[in-house]
Each structure stands twice: as structure tokens, then as C-alpha cells.
Amino acid sequence: MILRWVRRDLTVDIARSELFWADGRQCFIVLGVRWPARPPGRDVSQAATLAWRAMAESDLDAVCAVAHAAFPNHHEDRAVFADRLALNPGGCFVLAAGGDAALGYLIAYPWRLDDAPPLNTVVGRLPDAPAVLYLHDLALAPEARGGGHAARIVEQLAAHAAQARWPAIALVAVNQAAPFWARLGFLPRDSADMSRKLSSYGEDARYMVRPLSGGEGRGGCERRSAKPFG
């Protein structure tokens, strides 16, 4: 007898089972399970070998796939990711096992304080007087989660940004991720201007800022060096 068990996004075929009766109800004992084959390059065993490296143009298709799965309500075209990579390659990273397809990515670039680029927009150039490092996106595929990779790259970004004398990192938290970012030192920063700008990001979107050591802190994030991150 072959049965099928479905749980969330996992479907398992129960290949062998034996039926019996207990208290007037039909029950079965599972004797064999046929697990679905994993897609190539998506083996969970890779979690131990995943590492962050610089993003390349050849990674963009995989980056888009991770982004579209992680942010289904915040779609951005491939051209947007290509634009950010071209503008600030030193702030773009992917999580991968060797030369395999990326299972995660982070994109950051210089931007203005109390501002965020509109969703799915090619900006073409960076601001003339940026005040913070803006963390545009951080996303991991489900099979890459749980290994501390997200926190690791954020701390790496913060260390390099502080060394480059950026006073703060800013971001827009979506998908109810504000508690995650708070654990990494990001604080909500509310303003009427940002409330209007965040309308396209969803009702739960929060603008958050992480002050960096040596910067001016939350109250005054003035750029003190023209040196870009990267």
C-alpha cells in the first residue's frame, strides 16, 4: 500500500505500510519511506561548507531566485540587483559552497539617512553626500538557514563599515523581521518622511539604524570620510 504524507512544502511517499485495527479504527504502521530527491546543488549537507564570498555578475540569476522566494511581496527585477552590484561591488556578497549556486546574498551601499530607494527601482548612481551604509537586502534560502550565516555577514559588514568610518548602517525591515534586526543592534528610527516612503514596503515595514563605534550615533549620522565601503 502506498500513501502520501504532505507537510508544508514537503511531500513524502510512504512506500510500505501494514494496516491493523485498534479500538474500532483503521491504523497503519509505516515500514518504508521514499523521500523526494533533492534538486542538484541544494543538498542540506552543504550547510557546513557554506561561506560568504564577493558577488559576481554570474551569481545574479541565483540571487534573484533566493530574493523572489524570500520576498514574494517585494519583487525586484534582475536589473535592480545588477545595478547595485555595479554601483558598489565591495558591498555585495553571496553565500555558497565553493562554486555552487548562491544560497544567500547581502547587498549594501552608501545612501542618505532617513531615506530608502523605492522598491524595484534602478537608481543608476549613488548619492553625492551619503550619510550611512544602507543594507538593501539580506536573504537566505531555507536550506542555508540555521547556521548563523546571516548574523556572521552582518557583523562582517559592520566591522568593515566602522573601519571605513561609516557612522551607521540603515535598513528597512520587512516580513516582520524587526525583532531579528533588533537582536543585531538595529534600532527603530521613526520620522514622518520615512513613514510616507515606506508605504510601498508593507504595513509592517520599519526603518532601523545600527550606530557604529566611532560614529555620531543615532542622533547625528553625518558622514566623516569620503572613503567608500568595499
C-alpha positions in Angstrom: 0.0 0.0 0.0 1.4 3.4 -1.0 0.2 6.5 0.9 1.3 10.1 0.7 2.1 12.4 3.6 2.2 16.2 2.9 3.5 18.7 5.4 4.1 22.3 4.4 6.3 22.2 1.3 7.5 18.6 1.8 5.8 15.7 0.2 6.8 12.1 1.3 5.6 8.9 -0.2 5.1 6.2 2.4 6.2 3.2 0.3 5.4 0.3 2.7 2.9 0.1 5.5 0.7 -2.5 7.3 -2.9 -1.9 8.3 -4.4 -3.0 11.6 -7.5 -2.3 13.7 -7.4 -0.6 17.2 -10.5 0.5 19.1 -12.6 0.1 16.0 -10.4 2.4 13.9 -8.2 1.6 11.0 -4.5 2.4 11.7 -1.2 1.7 9.9 2.5 1.2 10.7 5.0 2.8 8.4 7.6 0.3 7.3 9.3 2.2 4.4 9.5 5.9 3.3 10.5 7.2 -0.1 11.9 10.7 0.3 11.8 13.2 -2.6 15.1 13.7 -4.5 16.8 17.0 -3.6 17.5 19.4 -6.5 21.1 19.5 -7.8 23.3 21.8 -5.7 20.7 22.0 -2.9 22.0 19.3 -0.5 21.4 20.2 3.1 24.8 18.7 3.9 26.3 21.8 2.3 25.4 23.8 5.4 28.8 23.0 7.0 30.7 24.2 3.9 28.8 27.3 3.0 30.9 30.5 3.1 30.4 34.2 2.2 32.3 35.5 -0.8 32.2 38.5 -3.1 29.2 38.6 -5.5 29.9 38.3 -9.2 27.7 39.0 -12.2 27.4 35.3 -12.8 25.6 35.0 -9.4 22.7 37.2 -10.3 20.3 34.5 -11.5 20.8 32.6 -8.3 20.5 35.8 -6.2 17.2 36.6 -8.0 15.9 33.1 -7.2 16.7 33.5 -3.5 15.2 37.0 -3.4 12.0 36.0 -5.1 11.5 33.1 -2.7 12.4 35.2 0.4 10.4 38.3 -0.5 7.4 37.3 -2.6 5.6 40.5 -1.8 8.6 42.7 -2.5 9.6 41.7 -6.0 12.6 43.3 -7.6 13.8 42.7 -11.2 17.2 41.3 -12.1 18.2 44.8 -13.4 17.9 46.1 -9.8 20.4 43.6 -8.4 22.7 44.2 -11.4 22.5 48.0 -10.8 23.5 47.6 -7.1 26.4 45.3 -7.9 27.7 47.7 -10.5 27.4 50.7 -8.1 29.1 49.1 -5.1 30.6 45.7 -5.7 32.5 45.8 -2.4 29.2 45.7 -0.5 27.7 42.7 -2.4 28.2 39.1 -1.1 26.8 35.7 -1.7 26.7 32.6 0.5 27.7 29.5 -1.5 29.5 26.2 -1.2 32.6 26.5 -3.4 31.5 27.2 -7.0 27.9 26.1 -6.4 24.9 28.4 -6.9 24.4 31.0 -4.3 22.1 30.1 -1.4 22.1 33.6 0.1 23.1 37.1 -0.5 23.7 40.5 1.1 23.7 43.9 -0.7 24.8 47.2 0.9 25.8 50.6 -0.5 26.1 54.2 0.6 22.9 56.2 0.9 21.2 59.1 2.6 20.0 58.9 6.2 16.2 58.8 6.7 15.8 57.6 3.1 15.3 54.4 1.2 15.3 53.8 -2.6 11.8 52.9 -3.9 11.2 49.2 -4.4 12.2 47.7 -7.7 14.0 50.8 -8.9 17.3 51.1 -10.8 19.0 54.1 -9.2 21.8 54.5 -11.6 24.1 56.4 -9.3 24.9 56.8 -5.6 24.1 60.0 -3.7 26.7 62.7 -3.8 26.6 63.1 0.0 25.7 59.7 1.6 25.4 59.6 5.4 25.1 55.9 6.1 25.7 52.5 4.7 22.3 51.1 3.5 21.7 47.4 3.8 19.4 46.8 0.9 18.8 43.1 1.3 19.8 40.0 3.2 18.2 36.7 2.3 19.0 33.0 2.7 17.4 30.0 1.0 15.6 27.7 3.5 18.4 25.1 3.3 21.0 27.6 4.3 19.3 28.9 7.4 20.1 27.9 11.0 23.9 28.0 10.7 24.5 31.6 11.9 25.3 32.8 8.4 23.1 35.8 8.5 24.5 37.2 11.7 28.0 36.5 10.6 27.8 38.5 7.4 26.1 41.4 9.2 28.9 41.6 11.8 31.4 41.4 9.0 29.7 44.2 7.2 29.6 46.3 10.4 33.3 45.7 11.1 34.3 46.8 7.6 31.9 49.8 7.7 33.2 51.0 11.0 36.8 50.7 9.7 35.8 52.8 6.7 34.3 55.4 9.2 30.7 55.0 8.4 28.8 56.1 11.5 25.8 53.7 11.0 24.1 51.0 8.9 20.5 51.6 8.0 17.8 49.2 6.5 14.1 48.7 6.1 12.9 45.6 8.0 10.1 43.7 6.2 8.3 40.4 6.7 8.1 41.0 10.4 11.9 40.9 10.7 12.3 43.8 13.1 12.9 41.6 16.1 15.7 39.8 14.2 17.4 43.1 13.3 17.0 44.4 16.9 19.0 41.4 18.1 21.8 42.5 15.8 21.8 46.0 17.3 19.4 47.9 14.9 17.1 50.5 16.5 13.8 51.8 15.1 14.1 55.3 13.7 10.7 57.0 13.1 10.1 60.1 11.1 7.1 61.4 9.1 9.2 61.4 5.9 10.1 57.8 6.3 6.6 56.7 7.1 5.5 58.0 3.7 8.4 56.5 1.9 7.8 53.1 3.4 4.2 52.8 2.2 5.2 50.6 -0.7 7.1 48.2 1.6 4.1 47.0 3.5 2.4 47.8 6.8 5.0 46.1 8.9 8.0 47.8 7.4 10.3 49.6 9.8 13.2 51.8 9.2 16.1 50.8 11.5 19.6 52.1 12.2 22.6 50.5 13.8 25.1 53.1 15.1 28.7 52.0 14.7 31.6 52.6 17.0 33.3 55.9 16.4 30.2 57.4 14.6 27.9 60.1 15.8 25.2 57.7 16.9 21.5 57.7 16.2 21.0 61.4 16.6 23.6 62.6 14.1 24.8 60.3 11.4 27.0 62.7 9.4 29.5 61.1 7.0 33.0 61.8 8.2 35.0 60.2 5.4 34.7 60.1 1.6 36.1 56.6 1.6 33.5 54.1 0.2 32.8 50.7 1.7 34.4 47.9 -0.1 
